[in-house]
Amino acid sequence: MATPLEPQIATEETALLAKRKPKQERTPVPWKQISVILLIQVCEPIASQSIYPYINQARRCLIFELDVTGGDEKKVGYYAGLVRRVVRPADTVLPLIASRRFVIFADSWEALFFVTEAMSTLQWSRASDSVGRKPILLIGTFGSFLSILCFGLSKTFTALVISRCLCGLLNGNVGVMKSTLGDLTDKTNRAEALVFLPIVWAAGASVGPLIGGALARPHDRFPSSAFFSHQFWLEFPYFLPCLVTGCFVLFSWFVVLIVFKETVPHKSEPSTPTCESPSEVPLVPQGPLPLRELITRPVLLSVANYVTLAFLNTSLGALIPLFLTMPISIGGLGLDPPKIGLILSIYGVFTGTFNLLFFAKLVRWMGEKRTFILGMSTTLLVFLLFPAMNMLAKANGGLQWHSYALVGCVLLLGAIMDVSFGAIFMFIIASAPRYSRGSVNGLSQTSASIARAIGPALCTSLFSTSQQYNLLGGYFVYAVFFLISCGAMWLADSLPEEIWDDIE
């Protein structure tokens, strides 16, 4: 047994794990600053998920009007994957342009957004390490506002491309927001702050579908209104939800400008060394590190797990509305948009409530790793429940209470899955040096953007392939993603049992 004077043998595990320390007293959470970040965060789902109740039927109408599928509904998933957007602030309602060129170039249009986002997110995040978080948050929020208005006013394919590129190039808030939360918190209170990210997202996800359903195509929805009978609303039928969400984004811009205070240490208040002699001053870099020096095992491990989570989460986000919309005979449940909107709204409320009540408690009880694994493990069950729901509906000749009960199980598992985001964010923040948090979060967001670009298109295309060629009875897509989930579980198990200490 080693004595206190004997040196401890360093291992690979000790290089990754922080030594367990006595329980620390929790630092108070700076709620005023964090509330501003949450306000920016809630803009995204409100703007983006307003399309969900009717987007699949809108896509189906567009595709069939242009006869792209040749009347074969089994191919709808291919084009759903091409047209679907990953939830971002500018991803509001799609104007249905009766042009074959739109469908042909839909993939290129989306690729442009993801390419510009992947190119810019890391740069904006690295810039926030140098110039501060506040300037980047202001630029990103105003960029989102401009792109939303451009999207709603687009009448040509070129205008749509410009609006998408504008959103991708100017919106660097995703990584910067997480970096800011890392600046404002420490290990003792980070879980309490991070729990509100999925909560405000869920709140926005609940409101978004209601806004989209209520405000889209106001000329048809409010025929007795003199205001909405104007020709403008015929030419721009989806501008109203864009305008409403744009005003909300603009309001958040003013809040950031007036209320938010800079959080980057070397851009806010200069620190004064407390050491008595120059030799005692710690040799800690007081600025961002080069990107090459940030590629460490903790960073790579955290980012890799975040990428798999983002891939599976956005794949499910694409699959659920498609599955609910498609007829029972083609592997879905055949629900109409009002029911889909209700289900998605309930899911948003339930997810937020679950995270609020249980995330911080799960982290304190189970630890970050086990909380992450718990959330990731739900994907295994979800991809088994999809074929079960369809088979049950086929066997009963329609939807009965059993099918709706299984839909409820999927919503419950989806809510549990969301706790993984808070857990992996804690790993990412802790793996980043204090003055390079923006760079590490930018790297994680760039990588996740690529995964979010691939996941929905792959998932919905596999759905169509499974149905068109009757692969595994039409359920091949679920077998593939079940195996991917198994790989994600193996990767999650490689995380350390205890999160490492924040790196200076």
C-alpha positions in Angstrom: 0.0 0.0 0.0 1.5 3.3 -1.0 2.3 5.9 1.6 1.6 9.6 1.2 5.3 10.2 0.3 5.4 7.6 -2.4 4.7 8.8 -5.9 1.6 7.6 -7.7 2.0 5.7 -10.9 0.5 7.6 -13.8 -1.6 5.6 -16.2 -3.7 6.5 -19.3 -6.7 6.6 -17.1 -5.2 9.1 -14.7 -4.3 11.3 -17.6 -8.0 11.4 -18.6 -9.8 11.3 -15.3 -9.7 13.9 -12.6 -9.0 12.4 -9.1 -12.2 12.3 -7.1 -12.3 15.2 -4.7 -14.3 16.0 -1.6 -17.8 17.2 -2.4 -17.7 20.9 -3.2 -20.3 23.5 -2.3 -22.4 24.5 -5.3 -21.6 27.9 -6.8 -24.7 30.1 -7.3 -26.0 30.1 -10.9 -25.8 33.6 -12.6 -29.4 33.4 -13.9 -29.5 36.9 -15.4 -26.7 36.2 -17.8 -27.9 32.6 -18.5 -31.5 33.8 -19.2 -30.2 35.9 -22.1 -28.6 32.8 -23.6 -31.8 30.8 -23.1 -33.7 33.5 -24.9 -31.5 33.1 -27.9 -31.8 29.4 -27.7 -35.6 29.4 -27.7 -35.6 31.3 -31.0 -34.4 28.2 -32.9 -37.3 25.7 -32.4 -40.0 28.4 -32.5 -38.8 29.4 -35.9 -37.9 26.0 -37.3 -40.5 23.6 -36.0 -43.5 25.6 -37.2 -43.2 23.6 -40.4 -43.6 20.1 -38.8 -47.4 19.6 -38.7 -47.8 20.0 -42.5 -44.3 19.8 -44.1 -44.5 16.2 -45.1 -47.9 16.7 -46.8 -46.6 19.9 -48.4 -43.6 17.9 -49.8 -45.9 15.2 -51.0 -48.1 17.7 -52.8 -45.1 19.3 -54.4 -43.6 16.0 -55.5 -46.8 14.6 -56.9 -47.7 17.8 -58.7 -44.4 17.7 -60.5 -44.8 13.9 -61.0 -41.2 13.4 -59.7 -42.1 10.0 -58.2 -44.3 8.8 -61.1 -47.2 8.4 -58.7 -45.3 6.0 -56.4 -45.7 7.1 -52.7 -43.0 4.7 -51.7 -40.4 7.1 -53.1 -41.6 10.1 -51.1 -39.0 9.4 -48.4 -36.2 10.1 -50.9 -37.4 13.6 -51.5 -38.4 14.1 -47.9 -34.7 13.5 -47.0 -33.6 16.0 -49.7 -36.0 18.8 -48.7 -36.0 18.3 -44.9 -34.1 20.9 -42.9 -32.2 20.4 -39.7 -33.8 22.7 -37.2 -32.1 26.1 -37.4 -33.5 29.6 -36.9 -33.9 30.2 -40.7 -35.6 26.9 -41.3 -39.1 28.1 -41.4 -41.8 27.3 -43.9 -40.9 26.2 -47.4 -42.6 28.2 -50.1 -44.0 25.7 -52.6 -42.4 26.7 -55.8 -44.0 25.0 -58.8 -40.7 24.4 -60.6 -39.1 21.1 -61.4 -35.7 22.9 -61.0 -36.5 23.3 -57.3 -36.8 19.5 -56.8 -33.8 18.8 -58.9 -31.6 21.2 -57.0 -33.1 20.7 -53.5 -30.2 18.6 -52.5 -27.7 21.2 -53.7 -29.7 23.9 -51.8 -29.5 22.0 -48.5 -25.8 21.1 -49.2 -25.0 24.8 -49.6 -26.5 25.5 -46.2 -24.6 22.7 -44.5 -21.3 23.6 -46.3 -21.5 27.2 -45.3 -22.5 26.4 -41.7 -19.7 23.9 -41.4 -17.3 26.4 -42.8 -18.4 29.2 -40.6 -19.3 27.7 -37.2 -15.8 26.9 -36.2 -14.5 30.2 -37.3 -17.2 32.2 -35.4 -16.6 30.1 -32.3 -12.8 30.6 -32.5 -13.4 34.3 -33.1 -15.5 34.4 -29.8 -12.3 33.2 -28.0 -10.5 36.3 -29.3 -13.0 39.1 -29.6 -15.5 37.9 -27.0 -18.8 36.2 -26.9 -21.1 39.2 -27.1 -20.1 40.5 -30.5 -20.5 37.1 -32.1 -23.9 36.6 -30.4 -25.0 39.9 -31.8 -23.8 39.1 -35.3 -25.3 35.6 -35.3 -28.7 36.8 -33.9 -29.0 39.6 -36.5 -27.9 37.2 -39.2 -30.7 34.8 -38.2 -33.2 37.7 -38.4 -32.1 38.7 -41.9 -32.1 35.1 -43.2 -35.6 34.5 -41.8 -37.0 37.6 -43.6 -35.2 36.7 -46.8 -36.5 33.1 -46.6 -40.1 34.3 -46.2 -39.8 36.8 -49.1 -38.1 34.4 -51.5 -39.9 33.8 -54.8 -37.0 32.2 -56.8 -34.7 29.4 -56.3 -31.7 31.8 -56.3 -33.2 33.8 -53.5 -33.8 30.6 -51.4 -30.1 29.7 -52.0 -29.0 33.1 -50.8 -31.1 33.0 -47.7 -29.8 29.5 -46.8 -26.2 30.6 -47.4 -26.8 33.7 -45.3 -28.1 31.7 -42.4 -25.2 29.3 -42.6 -22.5 32.0 -42.9 -23.9 34.4 -40.3 -25.3 32.2 -37.6 -22.5 31.1 -35.3 -24.6 31.2 -32.1 -24.9 27.5 -31.5 -21.4 26.8 -30.4 -20.9 30.2 -28.8 -24.0 29.7 -26.6 -22.6 26.5 -25.1 -19.2 28.2 -24.7 -20.8 31.0 -22.8 -22.6 28.6 -20.5 -19.2 27.0 -19.8 -17.8 30.5 -19.0 -20.7 31.2 -16.6 -20.7 27.9 -14.7 -18.4 25.4 -13.1 -18.6 21.7 -12.2 -20.8 22.4 -9.2 -23.6 24.2 -10.9 -23.2 23.3 -14.6 -26.0 20.6 -14.6 -28.5 23.1 -13.2 -27.8 25.5 -16.0 -27.5 23.0 -18.9 -30.9 21.5 -17.9 -32.6 24.5 -19.3 -31.2 24.2 -22.8 -33.5 21.2 -23.7 -36.3 22.8 -21.7 -36.4 26.0 -23.6 -35.9 24.0 -26.8 -38.9 21.9 -25.9 -40.9 25.0 -25.1 -40.1 26.4 -28.5 -40.8 23.0 -30.1 -44.3 23.1 -28.5 -45.1 26.6 -29.6 -43.5 26.3 -33.1 -46.0 23.9 -34.6 -48.9 25.9 -33.2 -47.5 29.1 -34.8 -46.9 27.4 -38.1 -50.4 25.9 -38.3 -52.1 29.1 -37.2 -50.2 31.6 -39.4 -49.2 29.8 -42.6 -51.2 30.8 -45.7 -53.2 33.5 -44.0 -55.0 34.4 -47.2 -56.7 31.0 -47.2 -57.0 30.7 -43.4 -58.5 34.1 -42.8 -60.6 34.8 -45.9 -62.8 37.4 -44.2 -59.9 39.5 -43.1 -59.3 42.6 -45.2 -55.7 42.7 -44.3 -54.9 39.2 -45.3 -56.9 39.4 -48.5 -54.2 41.6 -50.0 -52.3 40.2 -53.0 -49.1 40.2 -51.0 -50.2 37.2 -48.9 -51.0 35.3 -52.0 -47.5 35.9 -53.4 -45.8 35.2 -50.0 -48.1 32.6 -48.3 -45.5 31.7 -45.7 -44.1 35.1 -44.9 -46.3 35.6 -41.8 -44.7 32.9 -39.6 -41.3 34.1 -40.8 -42.2 37.7 -39.8 -43.5 36.6 -36.4 -40.4 34.5 -35.6 -38.2 37.2 -37.1 -39.6 39.8 -34.7 -38.9 37.4 -31.8 -35.3 37.0 -32.9 -34.9 40.8 -33.3 -36.2 41.2 -29.7 -33.6 38.8 -28.5 -30.9 40.8 -30.3 -31.8 43.9 -28.4 -31.8 42.0 -25.1 -28.3 40.7 -25.9 -27.2 44.3 -26.8 -28.5 45.9 -23.6 -28.4 43.2 -20.9 -25.7 40.7 -21.7 -22.2 41.2 -20.2 -19.0 39.7 -21.8 -17.9 36.4 -20.3 -14.5 35.8 -21.9 -12.1 36.5 -19.1 -9.4 38.4 -21.0 -12.2 40.5 -22.8 -14.1 41.5 -19.7 -12.0 42.3 -16.6 -8.3 42.0 -16.5 -7.1 39.5 -13.9 -4.6 40.6 -11.3 -2.1 37.9 -10.2 -2.3 37.2 -6.5 1.1 35.5 -6.3 3.7 37.1 -4.2 6.6 36.6 -6.7 6.8 36.3 -10.5 8.1 32.8 -10.1 4.8 31.8 -8.5 2.6 33.1 -11.5 1.1 29.9 -13.1 2.2 29.4 -16.7 -1.3 29.2 -18.1 -1.9 30.6 -21.6 -4.1 33.7 -21.3 -5.6 33.3 -24.8 -7.0 30.8 -27.2 -4.7 27.9 -28.2 -4.0 26.8 -31.8 -6.5 24.3 -33.1 -3.8 21.6 -33.4 -3.1 21.7 -29.7 -6.8 21.2 -28.9 -7.0 17.8 -30.6 -6.6 15.8 -27.4 -8.2 12.5 -26.4 -10.8 14.1 -24.1 -11.9 16.5 -26.9 -12.0 13.8 -29.5 -13.9 11.4 -27.3 -16.5 14.0 -26.3 -17.0 15.3 -29.8 -17.3 11.8 -31.3 -20.1 10.9 -28.8 -21.8 14.2 -29.5 -21.7 13.5 -33.3 -23.3 10.1 -32.9 -26.0 11.6 -30.6 -26.7 14.4 -33.1 -26.8 11.9 -36.0 -29.3 9.6 -34.3 -31.4 12.4 -32.9 -31.9 14.3 -36.2 -32.5 11.0 -38.0 -35.3 10.3 -35.5 -36.5 13.9 -36.0 -36.9 13.2 -39.7 -38.3 9.7 -39.3 -41.0 10.4 -36.8 -43.1 12.9 -38.9 -42.6 10.8 -42.0 -43.6 7.7 -40.2 -46.7 9.4 -38.7 -47.7 10.8 -42.1 -47.2 7.8 -44.5 -50.2 5.4 -44.9 -50.2 2.2 -42.9 -49.8 0.1 -46.1 -46.5 1.9 -46.7 -45.0 1.5 -43.3 -46.5 4.4 -41.4 -49.5 5.3 -39.3 -51.4 7.5 -41.7 -52.2 10.4 -39.3 -53.3 13.8 -40.5 -51.4 17.1 -39.8 -53.6 18.2 -36.8 -52.9 14.9 -34.9 -49.2 15.1 -35.9 -49.0 18.7 -34.6 -50.7 17.6 -31.3 -48.3 14.7 -30.9 -45.2 16.8 -31.5 -46.5 19.5 -29.2 -47.1 17.0 -26.4 -43.6 15.6 -27.0 -42.1 19.0 -26.6 -43.9 19.7 -23.3 -43.1 16.2 -22.0 -39.4 16.5 -22.9 -39.1 19.9 -21.2 -40.8 18.7 -18.1 -38.8 15.5 -17.9 -35.5 17.3 -18.2 -36.5 20.0 -15.7 -37.5 17.4 -13.1 -34.8 14.7 -13.6 -31.7 15.8 -15.5 -29.8 17.5 -12.6 -30.9 14.7 -10.3 -29.8 12.0 -12.7 -26.3 13.6 -13.0 -25.9 13.9 -9.3 -27.1 10.3 -8.7 -25.7 8.5 -11.7 -22.9 10.7 -12.9 -22.4 12.2 -16.4 -21.4 9.0 -18.1 -24.3 6.9 -16.9 -26.8 9.6 -17.6 -25.5 9.9 -21.2 -25.6 6.1 -21.7 -29.2 6.0 -20.3 -30.3 8.5 -22.9 -28.5 6.8 -25.8 -29.8 3.4 -24.9 -33.4 4.6 -25.6 -32.6 4.6 -29.4 -32.3 0.8 -29.3 -35.9 0.5 -28.1 -37.2 3.3 -30.3 -36.0 1.6 -33.5 -37.7 -1.6 -32.4 -41.0 0.1 -31.6 -41.4 1.6 -35.1 -42.0 -1.7 -36.9 -44.1 -2.9 -33.9 -46.4 0.1 -34.3 -46.9 -0.5 -38.0 -47.3 -4.2 -37.7 -49.9 -3.7 -35.0 -51.8 -1.2 -37.1 -51.8 -3.6 -40.1 -53.0 -6.5 -37.9 -55.9 -4.5 -36.5 -56.8 -3.0 -39.8 -56.2 0.5 -38.5 -55.1 2.5 -35.4 -56.4 1.4 -32.0 -55.4 2.3 -28.5 -52.5 -0.1 -28.7 -50.9 1.9 -31.5 -51.3 5.2 -29.6 -49.9 3.6 -26.5 -46.8 2.7 -28.4 -46.6 6.2 -29.8 -46.6 7.4 -26.2 -43.8 5.0 -25.4 -41.7 6.5 -28.2 -42.4 10.0 -26.9 -41.3 8.9 -23.4 -38.1 7.3 -24.8 -37.4 10.4 -26.8 -37.7 12.6 -23.7 -35.2 10.3 -21.9 -32.9 10.5 -24.9 -32.7 14.2 -24.6 -30.9 14.0 -21.2 -27.9 12.8 -23.2 -27.4 16.3 -24.7 -26.8 17.9 -21.3 -24.5 15.1 -20.2 -22.3 15.2 -23.3 -22.2 19.0 -23.2 -20.7 18.7 -19.8 -18.0 16.5 -21.1 -17.3 18.8 -24.0 -17.1 21.9 -21.8 -14.8 20.2 -19.3 -12.5 18.9 -22.0 -11.9 22.4 -23.4 -9.2 24.7 -22.0 -10.8 27.8 -20.4 -9.5 30.2 -23.1 -10.4 27.9 -26.0 -13.9 26.9 -25.1 -15.2 28.5 -28.2 -12.9 26.6 -30.5 -13.7 23.3 -29.0 -17.5 23.9 -29.1 -17.1 25.2 -32.6 -15.3 22.0 -33.5 -18.1 19.9 -31.9 -20.9 21.9 -33.7 -19.1 21.7 -37.1 -18.8 17.9 -36.7 -22.4 17.7 -35.5 -23.6 19.8 -38.5 -22.1 17.2 -40.9 -23.9 14.4 -39.0 -27.1 16.3 -39.0 -26.8 16.8 -42.8 -26.3 13.1 -43.4 -28.7 11.6 -40.8 -32.1 12.8 -42.1 -31.4 12.1 -45.7 -30.0 8.7 -45.0 -32.8 7.7 -42.7 -35.7 8.9 -44.9 -34.0 7.4 -48.0 -33.6 4.1 -46.3 -37.3 4.3 -45.3 -38.2 4.6 -49.0 -35.8 1.9 -50.1 -37.1 -0.5 -47.5 -40.7 0.0 -48.7 -39.9 0.1 -52.4 -38.0 -3.2 -52.4 -39.7 -4.7 -49.4 -36.4 -5.2 -47.6 -37.0 -7.1 -44.3 -40.7 -6.6 -44.9 -40.2 -2.9 -45.3 -38.4 -2.6 -42.0 -34.8 -2.6 -43.2 -34.2 1.0 -42.1 -34.9 0.2 -38.5 -32.4 -2.7 -38.6 -29.7 -0.4 -39.9 -30.3 2.2 -37.3 -30.5 -0.3 -34.6 -27.0 -1.5 -35.5 -25.8 2.1 -35.6 -27.3 2.6 -32.1 -25.3 -0.4 -30.9 -22.1 1.2 -32.2 -23.1 4.4 -30.4 -23.5 2.5 -27.1 -20.0 1.1 -27.5 -18.6 4.5 -28.1 -20.5 5.9 -25.1 -19.0 3.2 -22.9 -15.5 4.5 -23.7 -16.2 7.8 -21.8 -14.5 8.0 -18.4 -16.5 7.1 -15.3 -16.0 10.5 -13.8 -15.8 13.7 -15.8 -12.4 15.4 -15.9 -11.8 18.7 -14.1 -12.1 21.9 -16.1 -8.9 22.6 -17.9 -7.3 26.0 -17.5 
